[in-house]
Every structure is written in structure tokens, then in C-alpha cells.
Amino acid sequence: MERLNKFLAHAGVGSRRQCDALILAGRVTVDGEKVREPGTRVDPESADVRVDQAPVKTERKVYWVFHKPRGVLCTNFDPAGRERAIDYLEHVDQRVYTVGRLDEDSEGLLLMTNDGDLANRLMHPRYGVHKTYLVQVAGSPSVADLHRLTEGVHLAEGRVKAKYAKKVKSQGESSWLKIVLNEGKNREIRRMLAKLEHKVLRLRRIAIGPVRLDRLPKGKSRKLSKAEFDALERSIRMPKSEKDDELP
């Protein structure tokens, strides 16, 4: 027997949180009965589970690395019909969704999967998986500015901080920074730097844990290798102190 929200996530319906919302909204039935408790136990082999009356079938888990261009959305549904990350993975038979998000103006590494359990662990702050970014900002942040990023900046939801922040190079009247986070609040890097009066001109995610963007062209995708998947699993299980030892 398996929890209903976990079953739905494993079937590629969405993340665990998204599946909880579907259940609470009364959009899920089990053997013809509407269920509103995410913890309801179901038999994956025999239960007739449906979302909005459409049967849910378990799928083979798949894992893809995608280089998101600027202007592309991470949502699976956009009423305005704008370009989405999933539009670039039409060759994938399974219904996949993004692990976390990059905002519309950002670019770089996205993991896309139908494995809701892995997605949840990768994005939950409790597991502390590092996300690495290259960020071009206006001006030249001082050593004190970089120190503030790692010590903490006060935003509306409280104090947030980077695990690592270093200036990589100057480019005209702008600078490139390497920033590592282990959580993913909405537009966190942009808002932290705005507090320090440095506007973000460009933001690219280059790694999630041990998985690197490397030279994957924009708009292209590739399968996550078994070695990368195993390394990702090890990173999730690794104590935070050991992850911090691996910072640049």
C-alpha cells in the first residue's frame, strides 16, 4: 500500500505538494469515491485512481537535463500561451515537470522528471542540495557586499543568505559573480542583490548538486546519466557539513 499523494507524484501527475492540492480540491477519486485526504492508502497494483475523471497510470521514471533559455516559463500551464520548458521536451513520452523553477528572465540548468519524490527532496531546504549560479550584476560589488550575501540579507520573509558568493570577473561596468544557494525562494538572488543596490543583468544556473550544465546548448536536453543520478542521490543523503566542504 502507498500514500495517495506519493502514488500520484510517482505517476508523474505533479510534485508532492501539487498532488496534495489536487486531492484537497476534491479532484481525485479512488475506486469511484472522491478522496480529500493525501495520506489515504492505495494499492498501486489494483486501485482505480483518477484525476478529473482521467485514469492515472504509473509511468517509468525518467530524468532529463534541460538548458532553459531566457523568456521560457517553467510552468506546465500558461493561459497566455507563452513558451514553456515542456514544449522543448515533446520527444519525451512521459509527462514531466520541472524540479523547482527558474524565473522567466533567468536561464540555465533545469532538471525535468516525473519522479515527484526526488523532486521534493532536491528542493526541500532540509536536504541542503546546492544550486550554483553565474550572475552578471551592474557595478562592482565590494568584499563587504559579498560578505553580506553569505551572512544574510533581510527580505520580506525574513533573513536569507547564500552559502557562497565570489566575484569571478569584471565586464565593462558590470561584474560576474558565482553564487551558491541551498534553498530556492522566489527570485531570491535578484532580491538579495537589489537590497545591495546591484541590479541583476543576467542569471544562469550552472549546477544542481553534482549535475552540471557544462556545454549543453540553449534549448537542448539530454538524459541524466546513471552516474549523475547516483551522485545526485548521494548528495541528497550527504550531511550538510560535508556538502559545505565541497563548496568552490
C-alpha positions, 0 to 999 in steps of 0.5 A: 500500500502507498500514500495517495499523494506519493502514488500520484507524484510517482505517476508523474501527475505533479510534485508532492505538494501539487498532488496534495492540492489536487486531492484537497480540491476534491479532484481525485477519486479512488475506486469511484469515491472522491478522496480529500485526504493525501495520506489515504492508502492505495494499492498501486497494483489494483486501485482505480485512481483518477484525476478529473475523471482521467485514469492515472497510470504509473509511468517509468521514471525518467530524468532529463537535463534541460538548458532553459533559455531566457523568456521560457516559463517553467510552468506546465500551464500558461493561459497566455500561451507563452513558451514553456520548458515542456514544449522543448521536451515533446520527444519525451513520452512521459509527462514531466515537470520541472524540479523547482523553477527558474524565473522567466528572465533567468536561464540555465540548468533545469532538471525535468522528471516525473519522479515527484519524490526526488523532486521534493527532496532536491528542493526541500531546504532540509536536504541542503542540495546546492544550486550554483549560479553565474550572475552578471550584476551592474557595478562592482560589488565590494568584499563587504557586499559579498560578505553580506550575501553569505551572512544574510540579507533581510527580505520580506520573509525574513533573513536569507543568505547564500552559502557562497558568493565570489566575484569571478570577473569584471565586464565593462561596468558590470561584474560576474559573480558565482553564487551558491544557494541551498534553498530556492525562494522566489527570485531570491538572488535578484532580491538579495542583490537589489537590497545591495543596490546591484541590479541583476543583468543576467542569471544562469544556473550552472549546477544542481548538486553534482549535475552540471550544465557544462556545454549543453546548448540553449534549448537542448536536453539530454538524459541524466546519466546513471552516474549523475543520478547516483551522485545526485542521490548521494548528495541528497543523503550527504550531511550538510557539513560535508556538502559545505566542504565541497563548496568552490 
